[in-house]
Amino acid sequence: MSGETLWMLTVVCAAGVLAPFAADRLARFVAVPPVVVEIGLGILIGPAVLDWVRDTDVVSALSDLGLAFLMFLAGYEIEFQRIRGGPLRAAAWGWAASLVLGVGLGFLVAGTDAGLVVGLALTTTALGTLLPILRDQGLAESAFGTRFLAVGAVGEFLPILAIAFALSGERPAHTTVVLAIFALVAIAAAAMARQPRHPRLARLVTATLGTSAQVGVRLCVFVVVAMFALADGLGLDPVLGAFAAGVVVHLFLDAGDPHESEQVLSRLEGIGFGFLIPIFFIMSGVRFDVDALVADPSTLLLVPVFLLFFLLVRGAPTVPLQRAALGTRPAVALGLLAATALPLIVVITDIAREEDVLGAGTASALVAAGMLSVLIFPTVALRLQNGRRGGPAVTPDDAL
């Protein structure tokens, strides 16, 4: 590793340390999620302002691992037994309506090819970003949290699948075959994960839990990286592999001792939230094309337009579908959380730019709107909740 790369990595890590402190200081005036601060610091240290950090191979690789862990932890949170029935049906119908609205509005502002990408970006939900916020507020295990988990799951998983077909060009049949191969591998891995552990593996996981070997953690990290690489090798978005890895690891840990599973998960979250995930968000800021955003006033105007579209595309269909189960105010709050998007917007716009489908200005406007959605919508949603806590994990309607 060169001295320059090591310096840039030091600056990125310093920004990761500074972000929570800055968010804490800003909380006196306005609640700012650390994610937004991390992206803002990335813009500051990147080529747009100070030019201390650039997108080198080493830092970029760590950023990709950060994205993998973000989506892995989002996939890990999916509890199918908890969201099946009412929550999942409402979420699926809501996303279907979002897809129609999103693609229509995308075509309106960006034309045919780019409009499809914009429309799919509008249908995403920042599940991995918002779950820690809900957990910190004590809402993750409530009926509200169950409903959001379902909405966020379809808002993360279905856009990943849709973008694979949207950018497949003239090869939709090839994409279908590749997805089927990946699905078979993921299902086989999930089936193996649900099996009782081999006695030797169980003994090693237990014996190394507090040692330097950490077999359980190493195995889970291997699954994340392997499925991330598998999806990439098959020509799919690697994010799909990381998300599936989260589901597989959840099943694997559930098959073991609950205390051990909690310890392993705690260490995985430490690797993710303590190291890799901040690098992803900071590097997203470093890559942010400020010049393309401000070069044309019409491009800059797209930022509030896209922010409004998030509300129309994700929020508007969610509210009426959730009102009967949650009540009006919580349903509106859930609609605001559903409209909060960022990580997948970064992913989708990066893919679209590499495929020359989306212009730099439109991509930057989408990312900027996503940053504003993370800054504004969760704060308003939590205020609408009026500090409600607890409640059953599943409402009577959810079991239907």
C-alpha positions in Angstrom: 0.0 0.0 0.0 1.5 3.4 -1.0 1.9 6.2 1.4 -0.6 8.3 -0.5 -3.3 5.6 -0.2 -2.5 5.1 3.5 -2.9 8.9 4.0 -6.3 8.9 2.2 -7.5 5.9 4.2 -6.4 7.7 7.4 -8.4 10.8 6.4 -11.5 8.7 5.6 -11.3 6.9 9.0 -10.8 10.3 10.7 -14.0 11.5 9.0 -15.8 8.3 10.2 -14.7 9.2 13.8 -15.7 12.8 13.4 -19.2 12.1 12.0 -21.0 11.0 15.2 -19.5 13.9 17.2 -20.6 16.3 14.5 -24.1 14.8 14.4 -24.2 15.0 18.2 -23.3 18.7 18.2 -25.8 19.4 15.4 -28.6 17.6 17.4 -28.8 20.8 19.5 -30.3 22.5 16.5 -31.6 19.8 14.2 -31.5 16.0 14.2 -29.0 15.0 11.5 -28.4 11.2 11.0 -24.7 10.3 11.0 -25.1 8.9 7.5 -25.8 12.4 6.1 -22.8 13.8 8.0 -20.6 11.1 6.6 -21.6 11.9 3.1 -21.2 15.6 3.8 -17.7 15.0 5.2 -16.9 12.9 2.1 -17.8 15.8 -0.2 -15.6 18.1 2.0 -12.5 15.9 1.8 -13.1 14.8 -1.8 -12.2 16.4 -5.1 -15.1 18.9 -4.9 -13.6 20.9 -2.0 -10.3 19.9 -0.3 -9.2 17.1 -2.6 -7.6 15.1 0.1 -9.2 11.8 -0.9 -9.7 10.2 -4.3 -11.3 6.9 -5.4 -8.2 4.7 -5.3 -8.4 0.9 -5.7 -7.8 0.1 -2.0 -10.2 2.7 -0.6 -12.8 1.7 -3.3 -12.5 -1.9 -2.3 -13.1 -1.1 1.3 -16.1 1.0 0.3 -17.5 -1.9 -1.7 -17.2 -4.1 1.4 -19.0 -1.4 3.4 -21.9 -1.6 0.9 -21.8 -5.3 1.2 -22.0 -5.2 5.0 -24.8 -2.6 4.9 -26.9 -4.8 2.7 -25.9 -7.9 4.6 -27.1 -6.4 7.9 -30.3 -5.2 6.1 -30.9 -8.8 4.8 -30.1 -10.2 8.3 -32.9 -8.1 9.8 -35.6 -9.8 7.6 -37.8 -12.1 9.7 -40.1 -13.8 7.4 -42.2 -15.3 10.1 -42.8 -11.9 11.5 -43.7 -10.0 8.3 -45.7 -12.7 6.5 -49.4 -12.3 6.0 -50.8 -8.8 6.3 -47.6 -6.8 6.5 -45.9 -8.4 3.5 -49.1 -8.2 1.4 -49.6 -4.5 2.1 -45.9 -3.9 1.4 -45.9 -5.8 -1.9 -49.1 -4.0 -3.1 -47.5 -0.7 -2.1 -44.3 -1.4 -4.0 -46.3 -2.4 -7.1 -48.1 0.9 -7.0 -44.8 2.7 -6.5 -43.3 1.0 -9.5 -46.1 2.3 -11.8 -45.9 5.8 -10.4 -42.1 5.8 -10.3 -41.6 4.7 -13.9 -44.3 7.1 -15.1 -42.7 10.1 -13.4 -39.2 8.9 -14.5 -40.3 8.9 -18.1 -41.8 12.3 -17.6 -38.5 13.9 -16.4 -35.8 11.8 -18.0 -37.1 10.1 -21.2 -37.3 6.4 -21.9 -34.0 4.6 -20.9 -32.9 7.0 -18.2 -36.5 7.3 -17.0 -36.7 3.6 -16.2 -33.6 3.9 -14.0 -35.0 7.0 -12.3 -38.3 5.3 -11.8 -36.7 2.3 -10.1 -34.5 4.5 -7.9 -37.7 6.2 -6.7 -39.1 2.9 -5.5 -36.3 2.2 -3.1 -36.4 2.4 0.7 -33.3 2.8 3.0 -34.0 -0.2 5.2 -30.4 -0.7 6.3 -30.0 3.0 7.1 -33.3 3.3 9.0 -33.4 0.1 11.1 -30.6 1.3 13.5 -32.6 4.6 14.0 -35.8 2.7 14.8 -33.8 0.4 17.1 -32.3 3.3 18.9 -35.8 4.7 19.4 -37.2 1.5 20.7 -39.6 1.0 17.8 -38.0 -1.9 16.0 -39.9 -4.6 17.8 -43.3 -2.8 17.8 -46.2 -3.3 15.3 -44.9 -0.2 13.6 -41.5 -1.7 13.3 -43.0 -4.9 11.9 -44.8 -3.0 9.2 -41.7 -1.0 8.3 -39.6 -4.1 8.1 -42.0 -5.5 5.5 -42.0 -2.2 3.5 -38.3 -1.8 3.7 -37.6 -5.4 2.7 -39.6 -5.1 -0.6 -38.1 -1.6 -1.1 -34.6 -3.1 -0.9 -35.0 -6.5 -2.6 -37.4 -5.8 -5.5 -35.6 -2.8 -6.9 -32.4 -4.8 -7.0 -34.1 -7.5 -9.1 -35.8 -5.0 -11.3 -32.6 -3.1 -12.1 -31.0 -6.4 -13.2 -33.7 -6.7 -15.9 -33.9 -3.0 -16.7 -30.2 -2.8 -17.6 -30.0 -6.3 -19.3 -30.4 -4.7 -22.7 -31.2 -7.3 -25.3 -30.5 -10.2 -23.0 -33.5 -10.6 -20.6 -33.5 -14.3 -21.2 -29.9 -14.5 -20.1 -30.6 -12.4 -17.0 -33.5 -14.7 -16.1 -31.3 -17.8 -16.3 -28.6 -16.1 -14.3 -31.1 -15.0 -11.6 -32.4 -18.6 -11.5 -28.9 -20.0 -10.9 -28.3 -17.5 -8.2 -31.6 -18.2 -6.6 -30.9 -22.0 -6.6 -27.5 -21.4 -4.9 -29.1 -19.0 -2.3 -31.9 -21.5 -1.6 -29.4 -24.3 -1.2 -27.3 -22.2 1.2 -30.4 -21.3 3.2 -31.4 -24.9 3.4 -28.0 -25.9 4.7 -28.0 -23.0 7.2 -31.3 -24.3 8.7 -29.8 -27.7 9.4 -28.6 -28.6 12.9 -24.9 -27.8 13.2 -22.3 -30.5 12.9 -21.0 -31.3 16.4 -17.4 -30.3 15.4 -18.6 -27.0 14.0 -20.8 -26.3 17.0 -17.9 -27.1 19.3 -15.5 -24.8 17.4 -18.0 -21.9 17.3 -18.5 -22.2 21.0 -14.8 -22.7 21.9 -13.5 -19.8 19.8 -16.2 -17.3 20.7 -13.9 -15.5 23.1 -10.6 -16.3 21.4 -8.6 -15.0 18.4 -9.9 -17.7 16.1 -13.6 -16.4 16.1 -14.8 -19.3 13.8 -18.4 -18.1 13.8 -17.5 -14.6 12.8 -15.1 -15.8 10.1 -17.7 -18.1 8.6 -20.3 -15.4 8.4 -17.8 -13.0 6.8 -16.9 -15.7 4.3 -20.6 -16.1 3.4 -21.0 -12.4 2.9 -18.0 -12.0 0.6 -18.6 -15.3 -1.2 -22.2 -14.4 -2.1 -21.2 -10.8 -3.0 -18.6 -12.2 -5.3 -21.0 -14.9 -6.7 -23.6 -12.3 -7.7 -20.9 -10.1 -9.3 -19.4 -13.1 -11.1 -22.8 -14.0 -12.6 -23.2 -10.4 -13.9 -25.8 -9.4 -11.3 -25.5 -6.5 -8.9 -23.3 -7.7 -6.0 -25.8 -6.0 -3.6 -28.2 -8.8 -4.3 -25.6 -11.3 -3.0 -25.0 -9.4 0.1 -28.7 -9.1 0.9 -29.2 -12.8 0.4 -26.1 -13.5 2.6 -27.9 -11.7 5.4 -30.9 -14.0 5.2 -28.6 -17.1 5.1 -26.5 -16.0 8.1 -29.7 -15.2 10.0 -30.9 -18.8 9.5 -27.5 -20.2 10.4 -27.3 -18.2 13.7 -30.9 -19.0 14.6 -30.0 -22.7 14.4 -27.4 -22.3 17.2 -27.4 -21.1 20.8 -29.1 -17.7 21.2 -26.3 -16.3 23.4 -23.7 -17.3 20.8 -25.7 -15.9 18.0 -26.0 -12.6 19.8 -22.3 -12.5 20.4 -21.5 -13.3 16.7 -24.0 -10.7 15.4 -22.6 -8.1 17.8 -19.1 -8.6 16.3 -20.4 -8.5 12.7 -22.2 -5.2 13.5 -18.9 -3.9 15.0 -17.1 -4.7 11.7 -19.9 -3.1 9.7 -21.0 0.0 11.6 -17.7 0.5 13.3 -15.4 0.3 10.2 -16.7 -0.6 6.7 -20.1 1.0 6.4 -18.9 4.5 7.3 -16.2 4.2 4.6 -19.0 3.4 2.0 -21.0 6.5 2.9 -17.9 8.8 3.1 -16.7 7.6 -0.3 -20.2 8.2 -1.7 -19.6 11.8 -0.7 -16.1 11.7 -2.3 -17.6 10.5 -5.5 -20.5 13.0 -5.5 -20.3 15.1 -8.6 -20.9 18.6 -7.3 -19.9 20.3 -10.6 -22.5 18.3 -12.6 -25.2 19.2 -10.1 -24.6 23.0 -10.0 -23.6 23.4 -13.7 -27.2 23.8 -14.8 -30.0 25.5 -12.8 -32.5 23.0 -14.3 -30.4 20.1 -12.9 -30.3 21.7 -9.4 -34.1 22.1 -9.6 -34.4 18.4 -10.0 -33.3 17.9 -6.3 -36.6 19.2 -4.7 -38.5 17.6 -7.6 -37.0 14.2 -6.8 -37.6 14.8 -3.1 -41.3 15.4 -3.8 -41.3 12.3 -6.1 -40.1 10.1 -3.2 -43.1 11.2 -1.2 -45.5 10.6 -4.1 -44.0 7.3 -5.3 -43.3 5.6 -2.0 -45.1 7.5 0.7 -48.5 8.0 -1.0 -49.2 4.3 -1.7 -48.0 3.3 1.7 -50.3 5.4 3.8 -53.7 4.1 2.8 -52.5 0.5 2.8 -51.2 0.8 6.4 -53.9 3.0 7.9 -56.2 0.2 8.9 -53.5 -1.7 10.8 -51.7 1.3 12.4 -53.9 4.3 12.5 -53.6 7.5 10.5 -50.6 9.2 12.2 -48.4 6.1 12.3 -49.4 5.3 8.7 -48.2 8.7 7.6 -45.0 8.2 9.6 -44.5 4.9 7.9 -45.1 6.5 4.6 -42.3 9.0 5.3 -39.9 6.2 6.3 -40.8 4.3 3.1 -40.0 7.5 1.1 -36.5 7.7 2.7 -33.9 6.4 0.2 -30.2 6.6 -0.3 -27.9 3.5 -0.4 -29.6 1.9 -3.4 -29.9 5.2 -5.1 -26.1 5.4 -5.0 -25.9 1.8 -6.3 -28.4 2.2 -9.1 -27.1 5.5 -10.3 -23.5 4.2 -10.3 -24.6 1.2 -12.4 -26.6 3.4 -14.8 -23.7 5.8 -15.3 -21.3 2.9 -16.0 -23.8 1.7 -18.6 -24.1 5.2 -20.1 -27.8 5.2 -19.4 -28.0 8.1 -16.9 -26.3 11.5 -17.0 -24.0 12.7 -14.3 -26.3 15.6 -13.4 -29.4 13.6 -13.0 -27.5 11.0 -11.0 -26.2 13.7 -8.6 -29.6 15.2 -8.3 -31.1 11.8 -7.3 -28.3 11.2 -4.7 -28.7 14.8 -3.3 -32.5 14.2 -3.0 -31.8 10.9 -1.2 -29.5 12.7 1.2 -32.3 15.2 2.0 -34.8 12.4 2.4 -32.6 10.8 5.1 -32.1 14.2 6.7 -35.8 15.2 6.8 -38.2 12.3 6.5 -37.1 10.1 9.5 -37.1 13.2 11.8 -40.6 14.1 10.9 -41.8 10.5 11.0 -40.5 10.0 14.6 -42.2 13.2 15.7 -45.4 11.9 14.3 -45.0 8.8 16.4 -45.2 11.0 19.5 -42.6 8.9 21.2 -44.8 5.7 21.1 -42.9 2.7 22.3 -43.5 -1.0 22.7 -46.7 -2.6 21.6 -47.1 -6.1 20.2 -44.6 -7.2 17.6 -47.6 -8.3 15.4 -51.1 -6.8 15.4 -54.2 -9.1 15.0 -54.5 -7.9 11.4 -50.9 -9.0 10.7 -51.7 -12.6 11.4 -54.4 -12.8 8.7 
